[in-house]
Structures are given as structure tokens and as C-alpha cells.
Amino acid sequence: MRRKGITSVELAKLAGVSSATISRAFAAGSSMKPTTRVRILALADEHGFRPNAMARVLNNNQSRLVALVVNTVANPAEAEGLDQLIRRLQEQERLPLVLRCADHEDRSQLMRIASTYQVDHVVLYSDAVSIDDATRIFHSAIPIIASSEPLEGRNIADVRLDADVATTEIIDHLVAQGRRHFVYLSGRASSHVDKQRMGWFAAALAKHDLAFDLVEHGDYSYESGYKEAALLLRRMQPDVIVCANDLMAVGVKDAAAVLGRTVPDNLAIVGHDGVALAGWDSHSITTIAPPPGAVSAALAEIIEQPSEAPPVQRVITCVVRWGRSAGELPRR
């Protein structure tokens, strides 16, 4: 049987403070003496008091909930990025509400259910959900786009990546080694992020009068990287395979080892995202990624902006994290 706690008025009498002081003790970012807050929270724990979050939403019109619309948490890149953002949100005393959209039959209904919790912000990571659908359903929340979907004139807060310089740096490095035959292994054909990444590489190759010999399609999984590379390397001998993410790049490297293709001597491999496992010594994948924590920091900063502040667009410049998969490391 649930134990019944005391009311805020009763807690205020016990603590010898006003009801307003009790509210401030539980409010994020409120100013009060630390000793007073500690004393009130200790009394609240002792007597089982917890503020009514829904009542606070009605009074302040703020829930401090942030909906995070993602494809999946199984992908290391999304999982690591979410972990960083969730940590920052919790430091700001905000609570994440994670919506996993991959394979969900009715993504709109999933978002409608989440919208009933009166979230303050919605961060759209998933490019499987359109901006228009998300903003229509979360009509009272502040949207922030992190999926690289074109804004097309929409006045919405946005955080996106620019890997133009990093891509050129890698291509220049590989071409200087005498490599001329490049293959791109994409992820999902509808992904705006994937299209951008392939576009940057195509432009960098064009500066050397080169182009991709072939574009193959995976699904961002290790298994698809391994399978596609195993089929590809049996019928052709590319110098470089550029992968849409690091997980597929690891799969490509393992397939190459099974088929006797030595990395990087016979085959260079490039990934994207900068996930932790790509940097393991057993993989050592050269990858393109934003500086550690840069995306989560930008998103958290935007979320902390006053609700009346105009939407801002942030562009984060990616860098190369060199591994052995692209040959001898460039001299600095």
C-alpha cells in the first residue's frame, strides 16, 4: 500500500518557512541558501513529501520535459550522443523523454502520446520523422532539429554538422598515397545525413578529377558492412571504401581480413561518427566526427534559451580522427 506523504503546507510549517520557499527548494535554478535547501529536502525525504509535477506545469506552464525523437538507441553513434545530451539535461534539472521511432508502425501516434505530457522542447534526431509532422504534433513545444533535414525557410532552431574541410583532408591524404578507386557504402537511402556525407566526399574527389567507382547500400549495421564488403571485394579491388558510419566500417575491415585484403596496404577504410569502438586498437578506423561533446553542448545551450528568444542555427565543424585504416598518419 502506498504511503501517504505530507502536503507542502505541512512541510512549510515543519521547516519554519513559507510555502513559496518550499516551491523554490524544488525548482530548478531557483536562488536560495544552500543550507536552507538541504534542510528542506531532508525534511521532505523524512516525511515522504514530493511536489506535484503536473500542478507545477499548470502554475508555471513549464514541465522541464524534453522529448528526444531518435531512430534507435542500438546504434553506438546515437547512443553515445544521447548519453552526452541526457547527462547535460539532467545537470540542468530537465528530464528526457526518449521516443524510439525505428520499426514503429505509427510514429505519429507515438509522438502524440508523448505530446500529452506537455514537453517544453522536442529534439528531432530521427530523419525518419518529418519536421512538419513533429512541429504539428508537438505544437506547444520548442522544436530543435538535429537530423540535417533541410529547413527550407522554416524558422526553427537547428544544429548541424559541416565536414567539408575534414573530408577534403582525408581525400587529399589518400590520393597522395596513390589511391584512385573509391567506393561508397551508404546507410539508409532516405537519410539527409548520409546524402550530405556522400556529397562532401564526391566534391573532394572531383577536385582530383576522380569519382566513386561504385555506390553500395547497407543499413548502418555491422552485419551490412561485413556482408556488402564480402560481396564487393570478391568482384573488384577498390583502393578505398568510405562508409556512412563507423559500425559498417568495422564490418568492412573484418570482411577484408577474412578475404585476405590487408588494411591499409591493400585497402583503406574511412568511417563517420567517431564512436568509441572505432578507436579501439583492434579496429583503429579513420573517422570523421564533431569534436567530443560539441553537439550535446549546442543542443543543451539552445534548450536553456528563454522561450521568447528567436531560433538559432548552429553549425559544428567536424574533424578527422585518424586511425591506421587510412594508412600512415599525416605528419603535423
Secondary structure, DSSP 8 states (H G I E B T S, - for coil): -------HHHHHHHHTS-HHHHHHHHSTT----HHHHHHHHHHHHHHT----HHHHHHHHS---EEEEEES-SSSHHHHHHHHHHHHHHHHTT-EEEEEE-TT-S-HHHHHHHHHTT--SEEEE--TTS-HHHHHHHTTTSEEEE-S----TT---EEEEEE-HHHHHHHHHHHHHTT---EEEEES-TT-HHHHHHHHHHHHHHHTTT--EEEEEE--SSHHHHHHHHHHHHHH---SEEEESSHHHHHHHHHHHHHTT--TTTT-EEEEES--GGGGSTTT--EEEE--TTHHHHHHHHHHTS-TTS---EEEEE-EEE--GGGSS----
